[in-house]
Amino acid sequence: MNHKTFSERLMEPLFLLSAAVSIASVVMICVFLFASGLPAIAEIGPFEFLFGQRWKPVDVPPSFGILSMIVGTLYVTGGAIVLGVPVGILCAIFCACFCPKKLHKVIGPAVGLLAGIPSIIYGFFGMQLVVPFVRTHFGGNGFSILSAAIILGIMILPTIISISESSLRAVDPSYLEAALGLGATYEEAVFRVVLPAAKSGVLTSIILGIGRAAGETMAVVMVAGGAVMPLDKIELLKPIRTLTANIVTEMSYSSGLHTDALIATGVVLFAFIILLNLLLGVLRAKKEG
């Protein structure tokens, strides 16, 4: 007969309450965003809002087109993926398969510290070092898509490294031993057997890194320049404004339809994050299957 202790009976409703609060928080966020954002999208016009290239809220009549900011977000996020993903995965492989234990005692905490640095500190780092570096060696004024991509590439490293390393360490050691027994070198066994076996976890880390990059605000505001550029003028060395930067830049002085349009911008970003999470769920389902 199963007799529950007093602590078990006490903790069950506490766990239930915690789960309910989490679910309620997500529901309230969704209700707030969609209740304020969808009417604004309907008033502006879905096509004009999503595919318009003019963002002029002070004009008469005002223009609320966010396509250049969507493209800017994709540019910056894509650049962060190109720069951060290879470095993160290779670092995870080194930590999981090649790193001596004494050295890992230094690298592991360093990666954790990298994850705990506030985003505004990354922004200061970008303004003082990355922006002058880009200005000197690549041209432009330094506040650009490239600068933002470099900073975001650094910021997503902890997510990619930690999750990928855990996935690599979770691979059954017999995989590596079998490959070595068949005559493969250690490096071949790691890259051709262990890494493919951990591909689901590695892809998960990449998707979470993409979510971090797409949702970052302060660091991007500080190094990207904040200019709403027409699509025919978007270049890696020119300033750009992302969806998150647009919201934080104008929310303090907006009013009326302008405020609702900024909230609608958040709806678009929220939908993008939901799609990423759905993709993550599909990957997990395939792994369990």
N, C-alpha and C positions, 0 to 999 in steps of 0.2 A: 504494500500500500504506500502510495506516495504522499508523504506528509511535508508540506511546505513550511519552511521556517518563517519566522516573523519578518526577517529582512527580505526574503523573497516576495512575500505578500505585499510588503511596503514598496519594493522597487518596481514591481510590475505596473502599477498605475503611474509611477513616475516616468518609466520608459514610454508608456502610452501617451502621457501628456507631452513629453519631449517630441515624439513623432508627430503628434497632432499640431504642436506649435510650428514645427518645420513645414508641414503641409499647408497650414493656414497662412504662413508667411508667403509661401510661393503663390498661393491663390490670391492673396491680397495684392501682391506685386502685379500679378497678371491683370487683375480687375482694374487696378489703378491705371496701368499703362494703356490697356486697350480701351477703357472707358473714356480716357482723355485723348488718346492718340488716334483711334479709328475715326471719330467724328471729324477731326482736323484733316485726316487724309481724304475723307469723303468730301469735305468742303473745298479743299484745294484741288482735288482730282487725283485719283491714284496714279494715272499715267504722268501727269505733270509733276507730282511729288517725287515719284521714283525715278523718272527719266528726264526731268527738267535739269538744265545745267546752270540756271540762274538762281542764286540765293541772295535776294535783296529784300529783306523784311521791312526796310524803311521806305521803299519806293511806294508810289501811288499809281496803280495798285501794286501791292507787294508780290514778290516772286519767292516761292519756296520749292526749289528743285534741289534734290540732294544727290543726283547721280555722280557729280564730281567727287563728293565726299565718300560715296560708296566705293568708287574706283580708287580713291586715295587710301581708304582703309584696306582694300585688297592689295594695293601696291605695297603698302607698309608691312602688312601681315605676310605677304608673299616674300618680301625681302628678308623679313625675320626668319622665315622658314628656311630660305636658301642659306642664310648665314648660320643660323643656330642649330638646325637639325643635324647636319653632318658632324659638327663639333660635339654636340650633345651625345649622339649615338656612339661616336668613337670614344668619347670620354667614359661613357657607361661600359663599353666593351673593355677598356683598359682597367677600370675599377673592378669589374666583375671577374675578369679572366687573366689579367696580366700584372696587376698592381701588387707589389709586396705588402704584407700586412702592416708593417711599420709605416710605410708611405700612405696607405689607405687611412690610417688613423689621423692623418693630416688632411688628406683630400676630402674625406667624408664630411667632417665638420665644416670645411671651407665651402662645400657645395650647399650645406644647410644654411650657412651664414649668408650666402648669396641669395637664398630664397627669402631671408628675413629682412633684407635691406629695403627700406621704404622707396616707393617709386619716385618720390621727389628727389631723393639722393641720386638715383640713376639720372634724373633730369639735370641736376647740377653737374654730374660727371660728364654728361653729354654736352652741355653748354660750354664747359671749360676745356674739354679735351677732344671730344669727337667732332664737334662743330668746327673748331679751328683746324683740325686735321683734314677734314673734308674740304674746307675752304682752301687750304694750302696745296693739297695734292690733287684735288679733282676739279676745283673751280666753284663758281657761284659764291653765295654769301655764307654757305655752310649750313644754314637752316633748310633742310631738304628731306626728301623721301629717304635718301641714302642714310643720313644721320639717324633718322627715326628707326630705320630698319636695323642699323647696327645696335642701337640701344635695346630695341625689342629682342633682337637675336641674343643678346647677353641675358636679358631678363627671363627668357623662356628656358635657358639652360638648366636651372635646378629642377624644373618639372620633368624635362626630358631625361636628364641624367638619373634622377632618383627612381622613376618608374621603370625606365629601361634596364637599369642595373638590377632592380628587384626581379624583373622578368627573366633576365639572363641567369641570375642565380637560382631561379626556380626550375630551370631546365634540368631534367634527370641527368645526373652525372654519367649514366650508362651511355648516353648519346655520344658524349665526348670520348669515352673509353672505347666504344665500338669504332668510331672514326679513326682513332689512333691505332687501334688494332688492325685496321684495314690498310694501314700504311700512310695515312694522311699526316702531314706535319701538324703541329699544335695550332699554328695560325690558320691553316686550311680547315681544321676541325672546328675552330671557333667561328670563322666567317661563313663556312658552308653548311654547318650542321647546327651549332648552338644558336647562332643568330636567327636563322630561319625558324627554328623551333620556338623562339621567343617573339616572333613577328607580331603576334596579336597584342602583347603588352607594349611593344615598341610603337606600334601604330596608335595605341591608346595614348601613350605619352605625347606623340606628335599632335594628336587631336586636342588634347588638353593644353598643349603649348600654343596651338593656334587660337584657342579660346582666350588664353591669357593675353596674347598679342593683340587680338581684335578688341578686347575690352579695356586695354590700358589707356589711361587718360593723361595724367600729369606729365609723365616723361615725354609723351608725344607732343603735348602742348608746348613744352619747353624747347624742343629741338626741331620740330617739323616746320615751323614758320607760320602756320595758321592761315595761309592764303587759300581762298576758294578759286581754284584754277579751272578754266575751261578745259575740256578733254583734249583738245588739239594742242594744248600748251603744257600738258603734264609731262615732266621729265624727272629723272632720278635726282638731279641736282637743283631742282626748283622747290620752293616751299609748297606745302600741301596742307589741307585740313581734313582730318578724319571725322567720322561720325561722333565719336566720344569727345573730341576736341571742340566740335561745333556746339555740343550741348553745354559743356562747362564754360565755354567762352562767352556765350550769349544769354545764358539762363538768368544771370543776375539783373539784367536790365530789360528783359523781355516782358511782354504783357499781351493779353488777349490771344489772338490767333497765332502770334509769334511764339508764345509759350507752348500752346498746343502743338505747333509744328515741331518744336524741339522735343516734346514728349513723344510725338510720332516718330521722330528720328530714333529715339530710344526703342520704340516698338520694332523698327527695322533691325536694329542691332540685337534686340532680344530674340527676334525670330531667327537670326543667324546663329545665335548661341544655342537655341533649341534644336536647330538642324544638326549642329555639331554633336550635341548630346544624344540625339537620335542615332546618328552615325556611330557614336561610341557604344550605344546599346546594341546595335546590330553586330558590331565587332565582338562584343562580349558574348552575344548569343551564339555566334559562329564558333567561338572558342569553347564554350560549354558543350556545343553540339558535337 
